[in-house]
Amino acid sequence: MKRIALLCVAVGLSASCGSSKHATGTTTTSAPSSTLAQRPTSTPVSGRWVNPTAAVTIGVTEGVIKQRSGTIWTGDLSGKTTYISYVHAVPNQTGAFAGTIDEIFSGSVRGIGRGQLFLAEKITVSATGAVLNIARITRGTGGLVAVRGNLRFTGTANLSGIGNGPYTGMIHR
């Protein structure tokens, strides 16, 4: 039984190799297929963001504040965004808030192209104004249709949303 198992493993390994020996004694090597899926290319990105205008409150429901605004990005991602945020006060941390953001970036990504990126984000802002925003790129359009990845925004902001800071991340295409 062990011989049969070893024989099956040996046959399986030889069948998966890129070369084979023909009955004539010649060896051929198969070239990689161009139809095989290519591995995603990962690229680190960085730059700065600024929110120069106050967010507009468009509703409050059960302690969750719905606001809209936009940001300007420079660096490897260059363009403007619009967003809707859903934030609430953090219990036991006076002046701090947390929530989620749905954001649409319109612009260009260095070395890739132009289009839109759709982001799902989780944000926290401390009572002192320190921002931490973790964003996931969920989809893209135009020249950015295949882009996915994660971004990390830090910096400072006031209660109206005006703020700025750096971003870093890794994008894949």
BAFI-3210 file (N, C-alpha, C; in Angstrom, 3 decimals, decimal comma, padded with zeros to 6 digits):
// residues 173
n [1|2|3|4|5|6|7|8|9|10|11|12|13|14|15|16|17|18|19|20|21|22|23|24|25|26|27|28|29|30|31|32|33|34|35|36|37|38|39|40|41|42|43|44|45|46|47|48|49|50|51|52|53|54|55|56|57|58|59|60|61|62|63|64|65|66|67|68|69|70|71|72|73|74|75|76|77|78|79|80|81|82|83|84|85|86|87|88|89|90|91|92|93|94|95|96|97|98|99|100|101|102|103|104|105|106|107|108|109|110|111|112|113|114|115|116|117|118|119|120|121|122|123|124|125|126|127|128|129|130|131|132|133|134|135|136|137|138|139|140|141|142|143|144|145|146|147|148|149|150|151|152|153|154|155|156|157|158|159|160|161|162|163|164|165|166|167|168|169|170|171|172|173]
n.u [000,817|001,987|003,811|002,149|001,033|003,363|004,107|001,944|002,340|004,836|004,185|002,307|003,936|005,758|004,042|003,299|005,501|007,466|008,830|009,359|010,248|010,429|009,583|011,538|013,794|014,371|014,249|011,746|010,796|008,181|006,937|005,922|002,432|000,696|-001,856|-002,291|-003,304|-001,991|000,013|-001,121|000,095|001,746|001,919|003,478|002,048|001,924|001,268|-000,445|-003,379|-006,089|-008,772|-010,412|-012,806|-015,649|-017,590|-020,908|-023,775|-026,202|-028,135|-029,367|-029,616|-030,650|-028,333|-026,314|-024,451|-024,892|-022,893|-021,618|-018,866|-015,679|-012,375|-008,979|-006,424|-002,922|000,171|001,019|-001,559|-003,624|-006,013|-009,531|-012,031|-015,340|-017,454|-019,541|-020,131|-020,705|-020,928|-020,386|-020,481|-017,839|-018,284|-017,516|-015,307|-014,954|-015,521|-014,386|-014,861|-016,194|-016,632|-017,987|-017,103|-018,131|-016,480|-015,592|-013,034|-011,783|-009,584|-006,085|-003,777|-000,468|001,486|-000,442|-003,121|-006,133|-009,289|-011,960|-012,008|-013,560|-014,137|-014,304|-014,456|-013,092|-013,165|-011,567|-011,502|-009,712|-010,225|-008,397|-008,141|-006,669|-006,436|-007,330|-007,762|-008,785|-008,824|-010,410|-010,045|-012,643|-013,542|-012,934|-013,028|-012,787|-009,431|-008,627|-009,926|-009,103|-007,862|-007,230|-006,932|-005,431|-005,520|-004,068|-004,891|-003,696|-003,367|-004,673|-007,827|-010,587|-013,709|-015,520|-014,623|-012,589|-009,297|-006,002|-003,266|-000,918|-001,024|-000,664|-000,115|-000,972|-001,450|-003,055|-003,018]
n.v [-001,187|001,210|001,524|002,003|004,465|006,067|005,829|007,120|009,740|010,307|010,141|012,183|014,413|014,395|014,878|017,468|019,015|021,366|020,297|017,532|014,189|012,817|009,810|009,607|010,419|013,101|016,187|018,462|021,774|023,501|026,738|029,427|029,952|032,542|032,969|032,489|033,722|036,784|037,682|039,991|043,350|045,051|048,244|050,678|053,656|057,198|060,430|063,553|064,787|067,124|068,751|071,389|072,689|073,090|070,303|069,503|069,069|066,676|065,271|063,761|060,864|058,980|059,645|059,404|061,231|062,419|063,505|065,522|066,160|067,022|066,190|067,089|065,498|065,035|063,903|060,478|059,660|061,798|064,222|064,937|064,421|063,304|062,832|060,925|060,878|058,979|059,543|059,237|060,136|059,072|056,916|057,807|059,326|062,369|064,680|063,123|061,213|058,622|056,571|055,708|056,082|056,751|057,171|058,821|058,965|061,033|061,218|060,836|058,073|057,723|056,425|054,594|055,455|057,385|057,985|056,817|055,973|053,957|054,067|052,429|053,309|053,542|055,678|057,456|060,121|061,807|063,509|065,546|066,052|064,336|062,353|059,173|057,234|054,474|053,102|051,181|050,284|049,615|049,363|050,423|052,800|053,609|054,218|053,140|050,845|048,265|048,601|047,970|048,017|049,337|052,178|054,514|057,168|059,869|062,595|065,813|067,177|069,427|069,832|070,508|069,209|070,248|069,809|068,204|066,165|063,372|060,553|057,038|053,875|050,759|049,724|047,549|045,991]
n.w [000,000|000,762|-001,322|-003,497|-002,780|-002,695|-005,379|-006,595|-005,613|-006,780|-009,517|-009,651|-008,985|-011,132|-013,213|-012,737|-013,234|-015,169|-017,286|-019,509|-020,426|-023,519|-025,348|-027,216|-026,017|-025,839|-024,094|-023,151|-022,310|-020,855|-021,457|-019,285|-019,064|-020,680|-020,084|-017,469|-014,297|-013,130|-010,321|-007,828|-007,890|-005,388|-003,912|-001,962|-000,596|000,043|001,509|001,955|003,629|003,709|005,269|004,480|004,992|007,124|008,278|007,243|009,063|008,486|009,682|012,730|014,535|017,168|018,708|016,828|014,598|011,399|008,836|006,115|003,949|002,544|001,365|000,486|-001,219|-001,465|-002,931|-003,441|-004,022|-005,591|-005,465|-004,943|-002,388|-001,481|001,303|003,555|006,929|009,896|013,062|016,613|020,094|022,243|024,880|028,261|027,535|027,346|024,790|022,796|019,777|017,627|014,697|011,451|007,977|004,690|001,785|-001,258|-003,484|-006,008|-008,555|-009,181|-009,095|-008,512|-011,093|-011,842|-012,728|-013,529|-011,921|-009,866|-006,387|-003,981|-000,575|002,589|005,903|009,258|011,931|014,575|016,846|019,200|022,384|022,346|019,698|018,083|015,230|013,969|011,281|009,624|006,505|003,964|000,644|-001,388|-004,002|-007,432|-010,201|-013,739|-014,672|-012,305|-011,693|-010,937|-008,521|-005,120|-001,517|001,530|003,653|005,946|007,880|009,715|012,071|012,910|013,962|014,340|016,166|014,165|011,969|010,428|009,467|009,198|007,948|007,641|005,312|004,877|003,260|001,585|-001,651|-004,006|-007,166]
ca.u [000,000|002,873|004,401|001,143|000,948|004,585|004,033|000,986|003,001|005,872|003,517|001,729|005,008|006,315|003,020|003,180|006,745|007,442|009,559|009,051|011,148|009,666|010,082|012,716|014,932|014,564|013,557|011,146|010,391|007,050|007,023|004,748|001,283|000,317|-003,248|-002,364|-003,540|-000,794|-000,104|-001,339|001,248|001,529|002,674|003,265|001,662|001,925|000,981|-001,105|-004,787|-006,561|-010,193|-010,381|-014,115|-016,403|-018,588|-022,298|-024,618|-027,404|-029,101|-028,971|-030,539|-030,245|-026,970|-025,375|-024,480|-024,581|-022,316|-020,962|-017,793|-014,729|-010,970|-008,043|-005,259|-001,732|001,124|000,823|-002,960|-003,804|-007,363|-010,501|-013,004|-016,580|-017,752|-020,620|-019,667|-021,690|-020,104|-021,061|-019,594|-017,275|-018,641|-016,448|-014,190|-015,543|-014,936|-013,906|-015,916|-015,791|-017,682|-017,632|-017,151|-018,189|-015,779|-015,285|-011,874|-011,734|-008,269|-005,109|-002,832|000,829|001,919|-001,538|-004,104|-007,143|-010,613|-012,509|-011,854|-014,597|-013,499|-015,065|-013,491|-013,399|-012,437|-011,645|-010,891|-009,607|-010,646|-007,386|-008,187|-005,834|-007,242|-006,895|-008,770|-008,348|-009,688|-010,264|-010,521|-013,554|-013,634|-012,483|-013,588|-011,846|-008,092|-008,387|-010,922|-008,521|-007,131|-007,750|-005,884|-005,722|-004,862|-004,112|-004,832|-003,508|-003,288|-005,527|-009,058|-011,425|-015,048|-016,259|-014,069|-011,440|-008,069|-005,020|-002,251|-000,367|-001,609|000,214|-000,888|-000,536|-002,493|-002,826|-003,730]
ca.v [000,000|002,361|001,660|002,623|005,870|006,721|005,877|008,186|011,010|010,488|010,429|013,519|015,403|014,484|015,459|018,907|019,690|022,127|019,619|016,118|013,474|012,064|008,469|009,711|010,792|014,549|016,847|019,747|022,606|024,338|028,137|029,817|030,345|033,949|033,022|032,339|034,985|037,385|038,074|041,431|044,195|045,879|049,476|051,565|055,025|058,162|061,806|064,369|065,109|068,318|069,044|072,836|073,273|072,405|069,321|069,938|068,047|066,441|064,512|063,135|059,802|058,196|059,964|059,299|062,454|062,181|064,724|065,401|067,110|066,519|066,427|067,208|064,641|065,242|062,801|059,375|059,797|063,233|064,527|065,415|063,426|063,653|061,746|060,951|060,241|058,637|059,559|059,315|060,403|057,884|056,926|057,987|060,108|063,652|065,352|062,160|060,560|057,532|056,240|055,179|057,048|056,285|058,241|058,609|059,716|061,256|061,762|059,933|057,329|057,777|055,219|053,671|056,094|058,280|057,405|056,973|054,899|053,954|053,654|052,193|053,765|053,623|056,843|057,890|061,419|061,953|064,792|066,540|066,255|063,374|061,566|057,891|056,796|053,294|053,031|050,040|050,575|048,516|049,225|051,575|052,994|054,188|053,637|052,601|049,795|047,071|048,982|047,663|048,262|049,921|053,450|054,940|058,622|060,403|064,052|066,477|067,800|069,999|069,255|070,763|068,370|070,878|069,195|067,782|065,229|062,466|059,224|055,991|052,671|049,786|049,453|046,354|045,967]
ca.w [000,000|000,794|-002,659|-004,371|-002,386|-003,173|-006,836|-006,938|-005,348|-007,799|-010,794|-009,521|-009,060|-012,481|-014,094|-012,511|-013,591|-016,419|-018,353|-019,635|-021,310|-024,500|-025,637|-028,077|-025,194|-025,807|-023,004|-023,510|-021,183|-021,240|-021,025|-018,493|-019,861|-020,515|-019,650|-016,020|-013,584|-012,568|-008,916|-007,667|-007,610|-004,204|-003,951|-000,819|-000,956|001,149|001,135|002,975|003,447|004,402|005,194|004,713|005,304|008,180|007,866|007,353|009,689|007,678|010,475|013,992|014,891|018,331|019,106|015,709|013,787|009,991|008,269|004,810|003,695|001,558|001,649|-000,636|-001,008|-002,295|-002,795|-004,389|-004,416|-005,741|-005,894|-003,949|-001,950|-000,802|002,233|004,537|008,162|010,924|014,271|017,906|021,227|022,875|026,302|029,253|026,985|026,991|023,636|021,792|019,013|016,732|013,745|010,135|006,873|003,303|001,078|-002,673|-003,954|-007,456|-008,870|-009,793|-008,272|-009,208|-011,788|-012,164|-013,591|-012,967|-011,753|-008,523|-005,415|-002,956|000,668|003,817|006,900|010,689|012,432|015,973|017,112|020,655|022,936|021,981|018,256|017,348|014,302|013,424|010,326|008,880|005,319|003,054|-000,712|-001,715|-005,460|-008,182|-011,540|-014,701|-014,638|-010,961|-011,497|-010,309|-007,304|-003,793|-000,545|002,838|003,930|007,349|007,981|011,061|012,064|013,886|013,461|015,394|016,207|012,922|010,906|009,770|009,951|008,196|008,419|006,634|005,103|004,354|002,976|000,589|-002,625|-004,794|-008,451]
c.u [000,863|003,490|003,423|001,046|002,165|004,581|003,091|001,606|004,036|005,257|002,920|002,777|005,550|005,319|002,934|004,444|006,604|008,242|009,156|010,035|010,297|010,318|011,340|013,951|015,179|013,741|013,005|010,768|009,253|007,244|005,803|003,639|000,943|-001,131|-003,384|-002,549|-002,231|-001,053|-000,342|-000,024|000,906|002,457|002,421|002,931|001,727|001,640|000,344|-002,565|-005,086|-008,075|-010,326|-011,713|-014,833|-017,401|-019,984|-023,099|-025,896|-028,416|-028,498|-030,038|-029,958|-028,777|-025,917|-025,560|-024,046|-024,112|-021,761|-019,901|-016,891|-013,319|-010,191|-006,827|-004,145|-000,774|000,864|-000,620|-003,244|-005,204|-008,218|-011,436|-014,297|-016,869|-019,000|-020,072|-020,846|-020,901|-020,966|-020,020|-019,101|-017,604|-017,396|-015,207|-014,749|-014,787|-014,410|-015,099|-015,327|-016,931|-017,142|-017,791|-017,263|-017,625|-015,516|-014,160|-011,959|-010,399|-007,368|-004,252|-001,548|001,193|000,818|-002,547|-005,060|-008,472|-011,123|-012,180|-012,938|-013,998|-014,525|-014,091|-014,040|-012,526|-012,624|-010,938|-010,902|-010,097|-009,656|-007,329|-007,312|-006,729|-006,549|-008,036|-008,174|-009,331|-009,358|-010,836|-011,351|-013,716|-013,134|-013,191|-012,506|-010,517|-007,735|-009,303|-010,361|-007,820|-007,922|-006,647|-006,394|-004,908|-005,037|-003,899|-004,643|-003,442|-004,136|-006,754|-009,810|-012,832|-015,853|-015,725|-012,886|-010,164|-007,130|-004,047|-001,746|-001,245|-000,515|-000,655|-000,237|-001,707|-002,068|-003,602|-003,317]
c.v [001,254|002,609|002,356|004,107|006,637|006,858|006,992|009,558|011,289|010,828|011,830|014,604|015,526|015,089|016,956|019,667|020,405|021,473|018,164|015,488|012,625|010,713|008,519|010,093|012,281|015,134|018,172|020,473|023,485|025,735|028,461|030,302|031,805|034,069|032,825|033,700|035,496|037,736|039,573|042,153|045,071|047,080|050,287|052,972|055,906|059,551|062,536|064,573|066,405|068,410|070,534|073,454|072,435|071,421|069,883|068,796|067,903|065,553|063,977|062,111|058,995|058,399|059,843|060,523|062,094|063,503|064,453|066,478|066,518|066,886|066,578|066,363|065,034|064,083|061,736|059,270|061,292|063,520|065,019|064,278|064,098|062,508|062,026|060,224|060,023|058,512|059,696|059,604|059,074|057,941|057,041|058,701|061,426|064,297|064,423|061,593|059,506|057,265|055,663|056,271|056,281|057,418|057,840|059,556|059,824|061,900|060,720|059,254|057,234|056,412|054,264|054,310|056,974|057,549|057,711|055,742|055,057|053,346|053,460|052,426|053,678|054,724|056,987|059,237|061,598|063,329|065,902|066,787|065,316|062,443|060,241|057,375|055,640|053,081|051,797|050,451|049,379|048,291|050,496|051,658|053,568|053,457|053,037|051,414|048,585|047,364|048,600|048,006|048,883|051,191|053,778|056,452|058,999|061,917|064,623|067,057|068,399|069,407|069,487|069,940|068,979|070,283|068,824|066,789|064,346|061,216|058,304|054,797|051,793|049,555|048,253|046,486|044,771]
c.w [000,000|-000,574|-003,610|-004,053|-002,870|-004,680|-007,281|-006,716|-006,424|-009,151|-010,758|-009,626|-010,465|-013,446|-013,922|-012,856|-014,916|-017,525|-018,378|-020,607|-022,226|-024,720|-026,482|-027,291|-025,146|-024,682|-023,498|-022,240|-021,639|-020,664|-020,181|-019,401|-019,609|-020,062|-018,147|-015,376|-012,990|-011,114|-008,831|-007,367|-006,412|-004,240|-002,684|-001,308|000,286|000,606|002,300|002,604|004,189|004,203|005,518|005,116|006,355|007,580|008,100|007,963|008,874|008,412|011,752|014,332|016,037|018,696|018,022|014,821|012,370|009,403|006,882|004,692|002,619|001,955|000,354|-000,290|-001,961|-002,037|-003,832|-004,864|-004,432|-006,272|-004,745|-003,577|-001,524|000,155|003,042|005,758|009,105|012,226|015,525|018,976|021,791|024,368|027,193|028,705|026,461|025,824|022,560|021,028|018,088|015,768|012,465|009,083|005,560|002,461|-000,363|-003,059|-005,473|-007,770|-009,487|-008,733|-009,090|-009,804|-012,183|-013,100|-012,821|-012,866|-010,364|-007,689|-004,367|-001,699|001,779|004,962|008,322|011,259|013,939|016,060|018,624|021,094|022,604|020,473|017,450|016,531|013,991|012,568|009,522|007,740|004,486|001,702|-001,155|-003,210|-006,116|-009,523|-012,441|-014,675|-013,291|-010,654|-010,754|-008,981|-006,054|-002,804|000,732|003,019|005,409|007,378|009,447|010,945|013,163|013,198|014,639|015,292|014,933|011,753|010,184|010,354|008,825|008,821|007,301|006,446|004,584|004,026|001,956|-000,357|-003,469|-006,097|-009,239]
res [m|k|r|i|a|l|l|c|v|a|v|g|l|s|a|s|c|g|s|s|k|h|a|t|g|t|t|t|t|s|a|p|s|s|t|l|a|q|r|p|t|s|t|p|v|s|g|r|w|v|n|p|t|a|a|v|t|i|g|v|t|e|g|v|i|k|q|r|s|g|t|i|w|t|g|d|l|s|g|k|t|t|y|i|s|y|v|h|a|v|p|n|q|t|g|a|f|a|g|t|i|d|e|i|f|s|g|s|v|r|g|i|g|r|g|q|l|f|l|a|e|k|i|t|v|s|a|t|g|a|v|l|n|i|a|r|i|t|r|g|t|g|g|l|v|a|v|r|g|n|l|r|f|t|g|t|a|n|l|s|g|i|g|n|g|p|y|t|g|m|i|h|r]
***
